[in-house]
């Protein structure tokens, strides 16, 4: 029999109303939202449930909102459907979702995680002035061609793959002008489409190095312990269980690309054939389908 993995979404899964239903009918989920409000010192739950959307879209708010919704969904899943997650062997989270995975695996307390991602979002926003950076999704072009286009278009600016999302989708990030040049170079190489992304900062590229420097001491103070199931990390696409290694992966993740294709391939190689996407949306289910159809994904959130 195959193995089960838990998948946790990252930024891009947020929406006004997120988690409201869970909060209303699930006491374990409600406790997570209430704890987030106390830790952060402002009503994150109200922002999730009612907006305004412009405020929810700010990455310093988006990141704790998605983490809180994901962990609330996990606590609800544990309480109401323990048979569904019995024997879960692996977890992986996309970008921010790796924090949710670490919380679910018992490697990081939720209170630490929600405070960390609130700071992570703020540091990422502060790293690059508004309008200086950009991100774009490149569709229909193999990753090595995207990498070559970025090298060719850089011209002493930063532009590089930030998310290897599927064999047909790579997101690039960097200086706005360089991202635009790289997008044009990708189209010349045969990309089907280049889609500029409405993001507040250019995540997972060298422009995030100042954010990594600020976040590192906070992560070093956080209470990481060994995980109860294996986490496949974004930065290395390798299985880890040791607390210190999971912490180090989150430090390096800030200005390194999300290797989601390799992470899913590693899960499949480890014998995973079932997964549950825990949290808002179903973005990861769609990506997994494009990477390895042998893994069947259902959602809970």
C-alpha positions in Angstrom: 0.0 0.0 0.0 1.2 3.5 -0.8 2.0 6.3 1.6 0.2 9.4 2.5 1.6 13.0 2.4 0.1 16.2 3.7 0.5 19.3 1.5 0.2 22.9 2.8 -0.4 25.8 0.5 1.5 29.1 0.3 0.7 32.6 -0.7 -1.8 33.0 -3.5 -4.4 30.9 -1.7 -5.9 33.8 0.3 -9.4 35.1 0.0 -11.9 37.1 2.1 -13.9 34.7 4.1 -11.1 32.2 4.5 -11.5 29.9 7.5 -14.9 31.3 8.6 -16.8 28.1 8.2 -14.1 26.1 10.0 -14.2 28.7 12.8 -17.9 28.4 13.2 -18.3 24.7 13.4 -15.0 23.3 14.6 -13.8 24.1 18.2 -10.2 22.9 17.5 -10.0 25.2 14.4 -11.6 28.1 16.4 -8.9 27.7 19.1 -6.2 28.2 16.4 -7.7 31.4 15.1 -8.2 32.7 18.7 -4.6 31.9 19.5 -3.3 33.8 16.4 -5.3 36.9 17.5 -3.7 36.8 20.9 -0.1 36.1 19.7 -0.3 38.8 17.0 -2.1 41.4 19.1 -4.7 42.2 16.4 -7.8 40.5 15.1 -6.3 38.4 12.3 -9.5 36.2 12.3 -11.7 39.2 11.6 -9.4 40.2 8.7 -9.6 36.6 7.3 -13.4 36.5 7.6 -14.3 40.0 6.6 -11.4 41.7 4.9 -10.9 44.3 3.6 -9.2 42.5 0.7 -6.5 45.2 0.2 -5.3 44.7 3.8 -5.5 40.9 3.6 -3.3 41.0 0.4 -0.5 42.7 2.3 2.1 40.0 2.7 2.6 40.7 6.4 -1.1 39.8 6.8 -1.4 37.2 4.1 1.3 34.9 5.5 -0.1 34.5 9.0 -3.6 34.3 7.6 -2.8 31.3 5.4 -0.7 29.7 8.1 -3.6 30.1 10.6 -6.2 28.7 8.2 -4.0 25.8 7.3 -3.2 24.8 10.9 -6.9 25.3 11.9 -7.8 22.9 9.0 -5.1 20.4 10.3 -6.4 20.5 13.8 -10.0 20.0 12.5 -8.8 17.0 10.4 -7.0 15.5 13.4 -10.1 15.9 15.6 -12.8 14.8 13.2 -11.2 12.5 10.7 -8.2 10.8 12.4 -8.7 7.8 10.2 -7.9 9.9 7.1 -4.4 10.9 8.4 -3.5 7.7 10.1 0.0 6.7 9.1 0.8 10.0 7.4 4.5 9.6 6.5 5.4 12.9 4.8 4.5 16.5 4.5 5.5 19.4 2.2 4.5 23.0 2.1 4.8 25.5 -0.8 7.0 28.4 0.4 5.1 29.8 3.5 3.3 26.4 3.6 6.5 24.8 4.9 5.9 26.5 8.3 2.4 24.9 8.4 4.0 21.5 7.6 6.5 22.0 10.5 3.7 22.9 12.9 1.6 19.8 11.8 4.7 17.6 12.3 5.2 18.9 15.8 8.5 20.5 14.9 7.5 24.1 15.6 4.8 25.4 18.0 2.0 27.3 16.3 2.5 30.4 18.4 6.1 30.7 17.3 5.2 30.0 13.6 2.5 32.6 13.4 4.7 35.3 14.9 7.6 34.2 12.6 5.5 34.4 9.4 4.1 37.8 10.4 7.7 39.1 10.7 8.7 37.2 7.5 6.0 39.0 5.6 7.0 42.4 7.0 10.7 41.8 6.3 10.0 40.6 2.7 7.9 43.8 2.1 10.7 46.0 3.6 13.5 44.4 1.5 12.4 45.9 -1.8 10.6 49.3 -2.2 7.2 49.1 -3.9 7.5 48.9 -7.7 11.2 48.0 -7.7 10.7 44.3 -7.9 8.3 42.0 -9.8 7.3 38.4 -10.4 5.9 36.7 -13.5 4.7 33.2 -14.3 6.2 31.6 -17.4 3.9 29.0 -19.0 4.8 26.3 -21.5 8.6 26.6 -21.4 10.9 24.0 -19.8 12.8 25.2 -16.7 16.3 25.1 -18.2 15.1 27.5 -21.0 13.6 29.8 -18.4 16.9 29.8 -16.5 18.9 30.6 -19.7 16.5 33.5 -20.5 17.0 34.9 -17.0 20.8 34.8 -17.3 20.6 36.4 -20.8 18.2 39.2 -19.6 19.8 40.0 -16.2 22.1 42.9 -17.4 23.6 43.3 -13.9 20.2 43.2 -12.3 18.5 40.3 -10.4 16.1 38.0 -12.2 15.9 34.2 -11.6 13.4 31.4 -11.1 11.6 31.7 -7.8 9.1 28.9 -7.9 9.5 25.7 -10.0 5.8 25.0 -9.8 5.3 22.4 -12.5 7.1 21.2 -15.7 5.0 23.8 -17.6 5.1 26.6 -15.1 8.1 28.5 -13.6 7.7 31.8 -11.7 10.5 34.3 -12.0 11.4 37.1 -9.7 13.8 40.1 -9.5 14.1 43.7 -10.5 11.0 44.8 -12.4 12.8 45.7 -15.6 14.8 42.5 -15.6 11.7 40.4 -15.1 10.1 42.2 -18.1 13.2 41.5 -20.2 13.4 37.9 -19.1 9.7 37.4 -19.9 10.3 38.7 -23.4 13.3 36.4 -23.8 11.1 33.5 -22.7 8.5 34.3 -25.3 11.2 34.3 -27.9 12.3 30.9 -26.7 8.8 29.5 -27.2 6.9 30.2 -24.0 3.1 30.0 -24.4 2.4 32.9 -22.1 4.0 35.3 -19.6 1.7 36.4 -16.8 2.8 39.3 -14.5 1.8 38.5 -10.9 0.1 40.9 -8.6 2.5 40.5 -5.6 3.8 43.0 -3.1 7.4 41.8 -3.3 9.7 39.7 -5.5 9.9 36.5 -3.3 12.5 33.8 -3.3 15.3 35.6 -5.2 18.5 37.4 -4.2 16.6 40.7 -3.5 15.2 38.9 -0.4 18.7 38.5 1.2 18.0 41.5 3.6 14.8 39.7 4.7 16.7 36.5 5.3 19.3 38.4 7.5 16.5 39.9 9.6 14.5 36.6 9.9 17.5 34.4 10.7 17.9 35.5 14.4 14.2 35.1 15.0 14.2 31.5 13.6 17.3 30.7 15.6 15.4 31.7 18.8 12.3 29.6 17.9 11.7 26.3 19.6 12.3 23.7 16.9 12.2 20.0 17.8 12.3 16.7 15.8 9.3 16.1 13.5 6.9 13.2 14.0 6.8 12.7 10.2 9.2 13.6 7.4 9.2 17.1 5.8 10.4 17.4 2.2 11.9 20.9 2.2 11.5 23.5 -0.5 15.1 24.5 -0.7 16.7 21.1 -1.1 13.7 18.9 -2.1 15.0 16.4 0.4 13.4 14.7 3.5 14.3 16.1 6.9 13.1 15.4 10.4 15.7 17.0 12.6 14.7 20.4 14.1 17.9 22.2 13.4 17.8 21.1 9.8 14.2 22.2 9.4 15.1 25.6 10.9 18.1 25.9 8.5 15.8 25.1 5.5 13.5 27.9 6.4 16.3 30.4 6.8 17.7 29.5 3.3 14.3 29.3 1.8 13.7 33.1 2.0 16.0 34.0 -0.9 16.1 30.6 -2.6 13.7 29.1 -5.2 10.9 26.8 -4.2 11.7 23.4 -5.8 8.1 22.2 -5.8 8.5 19.9 -8.9 11.5 18.1 -7.3 9.7 17.9 -4.0 6.6 16.2 -5.5 8.9 13.9 -7.5 10.7 13.0 -4.3 7.4 12.2 -2.5 6.5 9.9 -5.4 9.9 8.2 -5.3 9.4 7.6 -1.6 6.2 5.7 -2.3 3.6 8.5 -1.8 0.4 7.8 -3.8 -2.1 9.8 -1.7 -2.1 13.4 -0.5 -4.3 15.7 1.4 -4.1 19.5 0.7 -4.7 21.0 4.1 -5.8 24.7 4.1 -7.3 27.2 1.7 -7.8 26.5 -2.0 -6.6 23.7 -4.2 -3.6 25.2 -6.0 -1.3 22.4 -5.0 -3.7 19.6 -6.2 -3.5 21.2 -9.6 0.3 21.4 -9.6 0.7 17.8 -8.3 -1.5 16.6 -11.2 0.8 18.3 -13.7 3.9 16.8 -12.0 3.0 13.2 -11.2 -0.5 11.8 -11.8 0.2 8.8 -9.7 -0.4 10.9 -6.5 -4.1 11.5 -5.9 -4.9 14.6 -3.9 -8.0 15.5 -1.9 -8.5 18.7 0.0 -9.5 19.7 3.6 -9.9 23.3 4.5 
